[in-house]
Amino acid sequence: MTANDDETTPRATQAALGAAAAVETLEAARAELAATSLPLAVPEVREARQWIRESLAQLDDYVIPRYRSLDAPLLAVVGGSTGAGKSTLVNALIGYPVTRAGAIRPTTRQPILLHHPQDAGWFEGHRILPSLDRIRGTVSASPLPAHQAGAAPDAQSITSLVLVGHESVPQGIALLDAPDVDSISDDNRRLAGQLLAAADLWVFVTTANRYADAVPWRLLLDAASRDITVAVVLDRVPAAAEEEVRTDLQAMLDRQGLGDAKLFVVPESALDGLGMLPEEAVIALRRWLGALAANAAGRAEVARRTLNGAVKAVSVRLEGIAGAAAAQDAAAHDLQATCVAEYEQALSRILEATKDGALLRGEVLARWQDFVGTGEFFRALEQNIGRMRDRVGAFFRGEPAPAVKVETAIETGLQAVILDEAANAAENVDRRWRSDPAGRELLGSDDLSGTSEGFDAKAAAAIRSWQEGLMEMIRTQGQGKRTQARWLSFGVNGLGAALMVVVFSMTAGLSGLEIGIAGGTAVVGQKLLEAVFGEDAVRRLAQQARDDLHTQCQRLLDDERQRFLDRLEAAHPGSGDELARHAQAMRRLAGAA
């Protein structure tokens, strides 16, 4: 082993390790990018979604494959405007009609990749452009006219890449004849952009009368921003205008940051019987490509420069996508806050209705009066609480049905309040979300402005569960020997009805006669309970009953609210923090390249 070998081996090992680390960084960024969803209609989201598609394609078609195989042949994509003569130029470089050229537009629908036979292994797999199928093309033994050569313009075949091996292609570089960048076909334009994004080198073909067109210049400016190596071919230039046109185009290239681009002029020439340009028309471009292919260091420099620019471009897009994801997160937070606030207000209104005496109106008040009586009951209360307990106890034992009627009336009244407030909350959330583009897109055509199916039954079941829990509290509280005889004499249902009335006993919101009646009957219930359980126990029972009711109502409204929040959770917009970190890692990678 020579001294040079000793030096080269560590450098090669170090380069391989660096490439492996770069691939790991890029694949992590790609995974995060692929998992990124921008489902909410926030400003500029369409552009950000397009950035995601472009970045994934750039990583898959070029960046990651190139890092995995830094020594692979260069891919030179020949692109340009409709009718610029790309296919004719490629045929001239090979010296043989291998790709179709003609007057019908678009001529090139199915991209053709020309390579040296010994480079076939680099392109037969899906190392680059993995989304395109491979078709092995052949070269006719007898030359065909250019308008018959190559693949027929089949609109259904643009998802395939035709591979053609030919000895005239320099080993170390491949030429890809791409569709027109301004094609009338949308698919062709998209494919042309995809192929150019996968190139190590652009050979951009324009003509003497179209070199200032807007579409090609947009692509050239994109190339300049990504520091891609570009060769510009000015085709079909009349001899008398060559100097003027060349000078003007060079000045345009200089102004747009493309002053280093190689500029080749192909003079206007008559085609021979096979549709071929004279060999001397492309000799300068052919020699340049051949010299580049023969120079391993030069090829590596072109690949490094283009790769570095592509990584920078993806990192910039990632930063933009991260910003868009942050905007999504903020929009989602606002929609969630709106939803939570509306249902919290609904819960507050329900609970307020249980405390301000509103539920003691109407049917509940009537059933309570049926249950306890009126004037005679109050006089008994004033004279002797013991006598009142005996009278009410006898009343309870004799006619338990009125207590159940009180429970039923409370259930019906409370259910009506819950249904009304839940419907109001749903209507408000639906309206407020639809006033926001992000919420409108999430809801789509679905109407969530009312309560969910079966909610009335769920509410009734929740209230009955609360009432049953309240009865169980009374049973548990009455297990002591001192109070057992008392609560048995009054009955569980009777004490339960009294406790419910105490829970709803605050009189704010009632007026006139209602205050006197409801307030008085509430005092009856409280005195009755205190006689059985004691003042402190009654206070604890009432508080526990209120807490349990709060829990039941909270659970009901949380389930209703979740219909909206499920839309957000399904969309799962991220914060963009991970994307921002990956963008920084890629910038460091590009800076180290």
matplotlib code that plots the C-alpha trace (Angstrom):
import matplotlib.pyplot as plt

x = [0.0, 1.4, 1.5, -1.3, -3.4, -2.8, -4.1, -7.0, -8.5, -9.1, -10.6, -12.9, -14.0, -14.6, -16.7, -18.7, -19.4, -20.4, -22.7, -24.3, -24.9, -26.3, -28.7, -29.9, -30.5, -32.4, -34.5, -35.5, -36.6, -38.4, -40.4, -41.4, -42.4, -44.4, -46.3, -47.1, -50.7, -51.9, -55.7, -56.9, -57.7, -55.3, -53.7, -51.2, -51.9, -52.1, -48.6, -47.3, -49.0, -47.3, -44.0, -44.6, -45.1, -42.1, -39.8, -40.8, -40.3, -36.9, -35.7, -37.0, -36.0, -32.6, -31.2, -31.3, -30.4, -27.4, -26.1, -26.4, -24.4, -22.1, -20.0, -23.0, -22.9, -24.2, -27.7, -27.9, -31.6, -32.2, -35.1, -36.7, -39.7, -41.9, -40.3, -36.9, -35.2, -34.3, -34.8, -32.9, -30.1, -29.9, -29.8, -27.0, -25.0, -25.3, -24.8, -27.8, -31.6, -32.5, -35.2, -38.2, -38.2, -40.9, -43.4, -46.2, -46.4, -45.7, -43.2, -41.6, -44.2, -42.3, -38.9, -35.9, -32.7, -29.6, -26.6, -23.4, -24.0, -21.6, -23.6, -26.9, -26.8, -27.1, -30.4, -32.2, -33.2, -35.2, -32.2, -33.5, -37.0, -38.5, -42.0, -41.3, -41.4, -38.5, -38.7, -35.6, -35.5, -33.5, -31.7, -32.6, -29.8, -30.7, -31.0, -34.6, -35.6, -35.8, -39.6, -39.8, -37.1, -37.6, -40.9, -44.1, -45.9, -48.3, -50.1, -50.6, -46.8, -45.5, -45.2, -42.4, -38.7, -37.3, -33.7, -31.5, -27.8, -25.5, -21.8, -21.9, -22.9, -19.8, -19.4, -20.0, -22.8, -26.4, -28.7, -32.4, -34.7, -37.5, -40.9, -41.5, -41.6, -44.4, -46.3, -50.0, -50.3, -50.4, -49.0, -46.1, -45.3, -45.4, -43.1, -40.7, -40.4, -39.9, -37.1, -35.4, -35.5, -33.8, -30.9, -27.3, -26.9, -29.4, -28.9, -31.4, -32.4, -34.0, -34.1, -33.0, -36.6, -37.8, -34.9, -36.6, -39.9, -41.2, -41.6, -38.0, -36.7, -38.7, -37.0, -33.6, -34.1, -35.0, -31.8, -29.8, -31.4, -30.4, -26.9, -27.5, -24.9, -26.6, -25.6, -27.7, -28.0, -29.2, -30.6, -31.3, -29.5, -29.1, -25.5, -26.2, -27.8, -25.4, -23.3, -26.2, -28.3, -25.4, -24.4, -28.0, -28.6, -25.3, -26.2, -29.5, -27.8, -25.3, -28.1, -30.0, -27.1, -26.4, -23.2, -21.3, -23.7, -22.0, -23.5, -23.5, -24.8, -26.2, -26.4, -29.4, -28.8, -30.6, -31.3, -30.3, -32.5, -32.6, -33.6, -30.1, -28.1, -24.6, -22.0, -20.1, -23.3, -23.0, -19.3, -18.6, -21.4, -20.4, -16.8, -17.8, -20.0, -17.3, -14.6, -16.9, -17.7, -14.0, -13.1, -14.0, -13.1, -15.2, -18.2, -17.9, -17.8, -20.9, -22.8, -21.6, -22.7, -26.1, -26.7, -25.7, -28.1, -30.9, -30.5, -30.5, -33.7, -35.5, -34.4, -35.9, -39.1, -39.1, -38.9, -41.8, -43.8, -42.9, -44.3, -47.5, -47.7, -47.4, -50.2, -52.3, -51.6, -52.7, -55.9, -56.6, -56.0, -58.5, -61.1, -60.6, -60.8, -64.0, -65.6, -64.5, -65.7, -69.1, -69.7, -68.2, -70.7, -73.5, -72.4, -72.4, -75.9, -77.2, -75.6, -76.9, -80.4, -80.0, -79.0, -81.2, -84.6, -85.5, -86.2, -88.7, -91.1, -94.0, -94.4, -91.7, -93.3, -96.7, -95.6, -93.6, -96.7, -98.7, -96.1, -95.7, -99.0, -99.2, -100.6, -101.3, -97.8, -96.1, -98.1, -97.0, -93.5, -93.7, -95.4, -93.2, -90.7, -91.2, -94.9, -94.2, -91.9, -94.5, -97.2, -94.9, -93.7, -97.2, -97.9, -94.9, -95.7, -99.2, -98.7, -95.2, -96.3, -96.0, -92.3, -91.8, -93.7, -91.4, -88.4, -90.0, -90.9, -87.3, -85.9, -88.2, -87.3, -83.6, -83.6, -85.2, -82.6, -79.7, -81.1, -81.7, -78.2, -76.5, -78.3, -77.4, -73.7, -73.7, -75.4, -72.9, -69.8, -71.1, -71.8, -68.5, -66.5, -68.2, -67.3, -63.6, -62.2, -60.4, -63.4, -65.6, -63.3, -63.3, -67.1, -67.6, -71.3, -71.9, -74.5, -73.4, -75.6, -77.9, -77.4, -76.3, -78.7, -80.0, -78.7, -82.1, -82.1, -78.5, -79.5, -82.5, -80.3, -77.7, -80.3, -81.7, -78.2, -77.7, -81.0, -80.1, -76.7, -78.5, -80.7, -77.7, -76.1, -79.2, -79.2, -75.5, -75.9, -78.9, -77.0, -76.1, -78.2, -79.2, -80.8, -81.9, -85.4, -85.9, -84.9, -86.9, -90.0, -89.7, -88.7, -85.8, -87.8, -89.3, -85.9, -84.5, -87.2, -86.5, -82.7, -83.3, -85.4, -82.7, -80.1, -82.3, -83.4, -81.7, -84.5, -82.6, -84.5, -88.0, -90.4, -93.6, -95.6, -93.0, -90.4, -92.7, -93.8, -90.5, -88.6, -91.0, -91.1, -87.3, -87.1, -89.5, -87.2, -84.1, -85.6, -86.9, -83.5, -81.8, -84.2, -83.2, -79.4, -78.3, -77.3, -73.7, -74.7, -77.4, -74.8, -72.4, -75.2, -76.3, -72.8, -72.1, -75.3, -74.4, -70.9, -72.3, -74.8, -71.9, -70.0, -73.0, -73.6, -69.9, -69.7, -72.8, -71.5, -67.9, -69.3, -71.3, -68.3, -66.1, -68.1, -66.3, -63.0, -62.8, -62.6, -59.5, -57.9, -58.4, -56.7, -53.9, -52.0, -48.6, -46.8, -44.0, -41.2, -39.8, -39.9, -38.0, -35.3, -35.0, -34.6, -31.8, -30.1, -30.4, -28.9, -25.9, -25.6, -25.6, -23.0, -20.8, -21.0]
y = [0.0, 3.4, 6.5, 8.0, 5.0, 5.4, 9.0, 8.2, 5.4, 7.4, 10.3, 7.8, 6.3, 9.7, 10.7, 7.5, 8.1, 11.7, 10.6, 8.0, 10.6, 13.0, 10.3, 9.7, 13.4, 13.7, 10.6, 11.9, 15.2, 13.4, 11.2, 14.3, 16.1, 13.1, 13.1, 16.8, 17.6, 21.1, 20.5, 23.9, 26.7, 29.3, 32.0, 30.7, 27.1, 26.0, 27.3, 25.4, 22.2, 22.6, 23.0, 19.7, 17.9, 19.6, 18.9, 15.3, 14.9, 16.6, 14.4, 11.2, 12.0, 13.5, 14.6, 11.3, 9.1, 11.4, 11.3, 7.5, 7.3, 10.2, 8.4, 7.8, 9.3, 12.8, 13.2, 16.1, 16.9, 18.6, 21.0, 24.0, 25.5, 23.9, 23.7, 24.7, 21.7, 19.7, 16.3, 17.4, 18.6, 15.3, 13.3, 15.6, 15.0, 11.2, 11.4, 9.1, 9.6, 8.0, 10.4, 11.6, 15.1, 16.6, 19.3, 17.8, 19.3, 18.1, 15.7, 14.4, 12.9, 9.9, 10.9, 9.1, 8.6, 8.0, 6.5, 4.6, 0.8, 0.4, 2.9, 0.9, -0.4, 3.1, 3.8, 0.4, 0.4, 3.1, 4.9, 8.2, 9.2, 6.2, 7.1, 6.4, 2.9, 1.7, 0.6, -0.7, 1.0, -0.2, 1.6, 0.5, -1.2, 1.0, 4.7, 5.9, 9.5, 11.6, 11.9, 8.1, 7.5, 7.0, 6.5, 7.4, 10.3, 8.3, 10.4, 7.3, 6.6, 9.6, 7.7, 5.6, 6.4, 4.9, 3.8, 3.6, 2.6, 3.9, 3.9, 7.6, 8.7, 9.5, 7.1, 9.1, 11.3, 10.6, 12.7, 12.9, 14.3, 16.0, 17.2, 20.9, 23.2, 25.2, 22.3, 22.6, 19.4, 19.8, 16.4, 17.2, 20.4, 18.7, 15.9, 18.4, 20.1, 16.8, 15.8, 19.1, 18.9, 15.5, 16.8, 17.3, 19.5, 21.4, 21.8, 24.5, 24.9, 28.1, 29.8, 33.1, 34.4, 33.0, 33.3, 36.1, 34.1, 34.2, 30.5, 29.4, 32.3, 31.4, 28.0, 29.6, 31.9, 28.9, 27.2, 30.3, 30.3, 26.7, 27.1, 24.4, 24.1, 25.2, 25.1, 27.3, 26.4, 29.1, 27.2, 28.1, 31.4, 33.2, 33.9, 37.6, 37.9, 35.6, 38.3, 40.5, 37.7, 36.1, 39.4, 40.2, 36.7, 36.8, 40.2, 38.7, 35.8, 38.1, 40.3, 37.2, 35.6, 33.1, 34.6, 31.3, 29.4, 27.9, 29.5, 27.5, 28.8, 26.4, 28.2, 27.9, 24.9, 22.7, 19.2, 16.2, 13.4, 11.8, 15.1, 15.5, 18.7, 18.9, 17.5, 20.8, 22.6, 20.9, 20.1, 22.7, 21.3, 17.7, 18.4, 20.1, 17.3, 14.7, 16.6, 16.8, 13.1, 12.2, 14.4, 12.6, 15.6, 17.9, 15.6, 15.4, 19.2, 19.6, 17.0, 18.6, 22.1, 21.0, 18.8, 21.6, 24.0, 21.4, 20.8, 24.5, 24.9, 22.1, 23.6, 27.0, 25.3, 23.3, 26.6, 27.9, 24.7, 24.9, 28.5, 27.2, 24.4, 26.9, 28.9, 25.7, 25.1, 28.6, 28.2, 24.9, 26.4, 29.2, 26.8, 24.6, 27.5, 28.7, 25.2, 24.8, 28.2, 27.8, 24.5, 25.8, 28.7, 26.1, 24.2, 27.4, 28.3, 24.8, 24.9, 28.4, 27.2, 24.5, 27.2, 30.2, 28.6, 28.5, 24.7, 25.3, 26.9, 25.3, 21.6, 21.0, 23.6, 22.1, 18.5, 19.7, 21.4, 18.3, 16.4, 18.6, 20.5, 24.2, 26.2, 23.4, 22.0, 25.4, 25.9, 22.5, 23.4, 26.5, 24.7, 21.7, 20.2, 16.8, 16.8, 18.0, 15.0, 12.6, 14.0, 14.1, 10.6, 9.3, 11.1, 9.6, 6.1, 6.3, 7.9, 7.5, 8.4, 12.2, 12.0, 10.1, 12.7, 15.4, 13.4, 13.0, 16.7, 17.6, 15.2, 16.6, 20.2, 19.6, 17.6, 20.5, 22.9, 20.6, 20.0, 23.7, 24.7, 21.9, 22.9, 26.5, 25.6, 23.4, 26.2, 28.8, 26.6, 25.7, 29.3, 30.6, 27.8, 28.5, 32.2, 31.1, 29.5, 26.9, 25.8, 26.0, 23.5, 21.2, 21.1, 20.8, 20.1, 18.4, 20.1, 20.0, 22.9, 20.7, 18.0, 14.6, 11.8, 10.2, 13.1, 13.5, 9.9, 10.3, 13.4, 11.6, 8.7, 11.0, 12.8, 9.5, 8.3, 11.5, 10.9, 7.3, 8.5, 11.0, 8.3, 6.1, 9.0, 9.2, 5.5, 5.6, 8.7, 7.0, 3.8, 5.2, 3.9, 7.3, 8.3, 5.0, 5.2, 8.7, 8.3, 5.0, 6.8, 9.5, 7.1, 7.3, 8.9, 11.5, 12.5, 12.4, 14.7, 17.1, 17.1, 17.8, 20.8, 22.0, 21.7, 23.9, 26.2, 29.5, 31.9, 34.4, 34.5, 33.9, 36.8, 37.6, 34.7, 32.2, 33.5, 32.9, 29.5, 28.2, 29.7, 28.4, 24.9, 24.9, 25.7, 22.8, 20.4, 21.7, 21.6, 18.1, 16.9, 18.6, 16.9, 13.5, 14.0, 17.1, 20.5, 19.7, 16.4, 18.2, 20.8, 18.0, 16.1, 19.2, 20.0, 16.4, 16.4, 19.6, 18.3, 15.1, 17.0, 19.1, 15.9, 14.4, 17.6, 18.1, 14.5, 15.1, 18.3, 16.9, 14.1, 16.7, 19.0, 16.1, 16.0, 19.2, 18.4, 15.1, 17.1, 18.9, 15.7, 13.9, 16.9, 16.8, 19.9, 20.0, 22.9, 22.9, 22.8, 19.5, 20.7, 23.9, 21.7, 19.6, 22.7, 23.9, 20.4, 20.6, 24.0, 22.8, 19.8, 22.1, 24.4, 21.4, 20.1]
z = [0.0, -1.0, 1.2, -0.9, -0.3, 3.5, 3.2, 0.9, 2.9, 6.1, 4.0, 2.2, 5.5, 7.0, 3.9, 4.2, 7.9, 7.2, 4.4, 6.7, 9.4, 6.8, 5.6, 9.1, 9.6, 6.3, 6.9, 10.4, 8.8, 6.0, 8.5, 10.5, 7.3, 6.0, 9.3, 9.2, 8.6, 7.8, 7.8, 8.9, 6.5, 7.8, 5.6, 3.1, 4.0, 0.3, -0.3, 2.8, 1.6, -1.7, 0.1, 1.9, -1.4, -3.1, -0.1, 0.1, -3.6, -3.5, -0.6, -2.2, -5.8, -5.2, -1.8, 0.1, -3.0, -3.8, -0.2, -0.3, -3.5, -3.8, -6.4, -8.8, -12.3, -12.7, -14.0, -16.5, -17.2, -20.6, -20.1, -21.7, -23.4, -26.0, -29.4, -28.1, -29.7, -26.6, -28.2, -31.4, -29.2, -27.2, -30.5, -31.7, -28.5, -29.0, -32.7, -33.3, -33.3, -30.0, -28.8, -30.7, -32.2, -34.4, -34.9, -32.9, -29.4, -26.8, -28.4, -25.2, -22.9, -21.7, -20.3, -21.8, -19.8, -21.8, -20.1, -20.8, -20.8, -17.9, -15.8, -16.2, -12.7, -11.2, -12.9, -13.3, -9.7, -7.9, -6.5, -7.9, -9.0, -7.2, -8.2, -11.9, -13.3, -15.4, -19.0, -20.8, -24.2, -27.2, -30.1, -33.6, -35.5, -38.5, -37.8, -37.8, -38.6, -35.5, -35.8, -35.5, -32.9, -29.2, -27.4, -29.1, -27.4, -25.3, -22.7, -20.5, -20.2, -18.4, -15.1, -16.7, -17.3, -20.5, -19.9, -23.0, -22.9, -25.6, -26.0, -27.2, -23.7, -21.6, -18.7, -15.5, -16.7, -18.0, -20.1, -19.4, -22.1, -20.1, -21.1, -21.8, -18.8, -20.3, -21.8, -22.5, -20.5, -16.7, -16.1, -18.4, -16.6, -13.2, -14.5, -16.0, -12.6, -10.8, -13.2, -12.9, -9.1, -9.3, -11.5, -10.6, -13.6, -15.8, -19.5, -20.2, -23.8, -25.2, -28.6, -30.0, -30.1, -26.7, -24.3, -22.3, -21.8, -18.2, -17.5, -18.3, -16.3, -13.2, -13.3, -13.9, -11.0, -8.8, -10.0, -9.0, -5.5, -5.1, -6.5, -9.1, -11.9, -15.1, -18.7, -21.0, -24.6, -27.0, -29.9, -33.5, -33.5, -36.9, -37.7, -38.1, -34.6, -32.7, -31.1, -30.1, -28.7, -26.8, -25.3, -24.2, -22.7, -20.9, -19.4, -18.2, -16.6, -14.8, -13.5, -12.1, -10.3, -13.0, -14.4, -13.8, -16.0, -19.1, -22.2, -25.5, -28.8, -31.4, -34.7, -36.9, -39.2, -41.6, -40.4, -42.4, -43.7, -40.2, -38.6, -37.1, -36.6, -38.0, -35.6, -35.3, -34.1, -30.6, -30.5, -27.7, -25.5, -26.2, -25.2, -22.0, -20.9, -21.9, -19.9, -16.9, -17.1, -17.3, -14.3, -11.1, -8.9, -11.2, -11.1, -7.3, -7.1, -9.3, -7.2, -3.9, -5.0, -6.3, -3.2, -0.9, -2.6, -2.6, 1.2, 1.8, -0.3, 1.6, 5.0, 4.0, 3.0, 6.3, 8.2, 6.3, 6.9, 10.6, 10.7, 9.0, 11.5, 14.3, 12.8, 12.6, 16.3, 17.2, 15.1, 16.7, 20.2, 19.4, 18.2, 21.2, 23.6, 21.9, 22.3, 25.9, 26.9, 25.5, 27.3, 30.5, 30.3, 29.7, 32.8, 34.8, 33.7, 34.6, 38.0, 38.6, 37.8, 40.6, 43.1, 42.4, 43.1, 39.4, 39.6, 42.5, 40.1, 38.4, 38.6, 41.2, 43.5, 43.0, 43.7, 46.8, 48.1, 47.5, 49.5, 52.6, 52.8, 53.4, 56.4, 58.9, 58.2, 58.9, 62.1, 63.3, 62.5, 64.6, 67.5, 67.8, 65.5, 67.2, 66.4, 62.9, 62.5, 63.7, 61.4, 58.4, 59.2, 59.3, 56.1, 54.4, 55.6, 54.5, 51.1, 49.7, 46.1, 46.5, 47.3, 44.0, 42.2, 43.6, 42.3, 38.9, 38.7, 39.6, 37.0, 34.3, 35.2, 35.5, 32.2, 30.4, 31.7, 30.7, 27.2, 26.6, 27.7, 25.8, 22.6, 23.1, 23.6, 20.5, 18.4, 19.6, 18.9, 15.5, 14.6, 15.9, 14.2, 10.9, 11.2, 11.1, 7.9, 9.9, 11.8, 8.7, 6.9, 9.9, 10.2, 6.4, 5.6, 9.0, 11.2, 14.9, 16.0, 18.1, 20.8, 19.8, 19.1, 22.3, 24.5, 26.1, 27.3, 28.6, 30.5, 32.1, 33.0, 34.5, 36.7, 37.9, 38.7, 40.7, 42.6, 43.3, 44.6, 46.8, 48.3, 49.0, 50.9, 53.0, 53.7, 54.6, 56.8, 58.6, 59.5, 63.0, 65.9, 67.0, 63.7, 62.3, 63.9, 62.7, 59.1, 58.9, 60.2, 57.4, 54.6, 52.2, 49.4, 51.7, 53.0, 49.5, 48.3, 51.1, 50.4, 46.7, 47.7, 50.1, 47.3, 45.1, 48.0, 47.3, 46.4, 44.2, 41.0, 42.5, 43.1, 44.9, 46.2, 44.9, 47.4, 50.3, 49.2, 48.0, 50.8, 53.4, 52.0, 51.7, 55.5, 56.1, 54.3, 56.0, 59.5, 58.8, 57.7, 60.7, 63.0, 61.6, 60.9, 62.7, 61.2, 60.3, 58.6, 56.5, 55.4, 54.3, 52.6, 50.6, 49.6, 48.5, 46.5, 44.8, 44.0, 42.6, 40.4, 39.1, 38.2, 36.4, 34.4, 33.6, 32.3, 30.1, 28.6, 28.2, 26.0, 23.9, 23.6, 22.4, 19.1, 18.2, 19.8, 18.0, 14.8, 16.1, 17.4, 14.1, 12.4, 15.0, 13.7, 15.4, 16.8, 14.2, 16.8, 15.5, 12.0, 13.0, 14.7, 11.6, 9.5, 11.7, 11.4, 7.7, 7.6, 9.6, 7.2, 4.2, 5.9, 6.5, 3.0]

ax = plt.figure().add_subplot(projection="3d")
ax.plot(x, y, z, "-o")
ax.set_aspect("equal")
plt.show()
